[in-house]
Every structure is written in structure tokens, then in C-alpha cells.
Amino acid sequence: MEQIGDTLKYIRENLGLTQAQLADQTGLSQQAISLWERDERAPNIYACIALADFYGLTIDELIGREFGKTKYGK
């Protein structure tokens, strides 16, 4: 399973954005983005919403979660 930071970095880089550009366009701090991508901290739900909205993704897609793979699910 990939770390959330790996997924966040992959999405950002795939769109050709630097951390500074992402910060400017979302209002999030570049320092926070860096910490998340290095898995030193996890983004809170409000940051996840901001990133998902910016990228046009669901929060599940943003964090690399696969549907149907829960401990209770099918």
C-alpha cells in the first residue's frame, strides 16, 4: 500500500505543478504540502477537501483509497 504522501506527490507532479504553485492556487502552505508529501504529517479533512476540489477528485481518489477494500467490506 502506498503512503498518502506518495499519492499526493504523484498527483501534483503529474499535473506539472510545483509545491509553491499548488500552494498559491489552493491557499494551502507550501510547508504543509511538503510535510504531507514526505509523510511527516497527514493533511486534515479540510485540506483534503481543498485538494480534492482543486484536482477534481473524490477524497478517496486523492488519498489513493480503493473502493470495496474495507475491513468489513466485500
N, C-alpha and C positions, 0 to 999 in steps of 0.2 A: 504494500500500500504506500502510495506516495505521501509525502508530507504536504500539508496545506501550503506551506511556503513555496514548494516546488511548483505547485499548480498555479499559484498567484503569479510567480515569476514567469512561467511559461506563457500564460495568457498575455501578460503585459508585453513581453518581448515579441510574441507572435504578432502583435499589433504595431510593432516598431516604436514603442514608447519607452522613454527613459523613466526612471523613478521620479525625477523632477517634473517631467511633463505630466505624468499621471497625477502627481500631487497638485500641480497648477490647475488641471482640468477637473479634479474632483473635490478640491478643498481639503483633502487629507494631507498630513505632513509627510514629507519625503523620508524623514527619520522613522516614522511609524511603518511606512511601506517597506523600508529596508529591514527593520526588525521582523516584520511578518515573513518576508521572503527568506530570511535566514532562520526561520522557526525559533527565534528567540522570544517572540511574543505572538499571541494569536489576535487577530482582529476581533473587535467586539461586534455584536449584531448590527449596530448602526453603520459601522464601516463596511461590513459585508453587504448591507443593503445598498450603500452608496456605490460600491464597486460593481455589484451585480447590475444595478440600474445603468451605470456608465457603460458597461460591456454588453448590455442587452442579454444577460444570462439570468437563470434562476440561481438562488443561493446554492442549491445542490450542485449545479454545474460549476459554479465559481470555486467551490472547495473540493471539487473532484469526487463527489459522492455519487455512487451508482445507485439507481433506483432498485428496490427489491432486495437489497443486501443489508437487511437489518437483523439483529439477533433474534427477533420474534417473527420475522417475515418469511416469505416463501423463497 
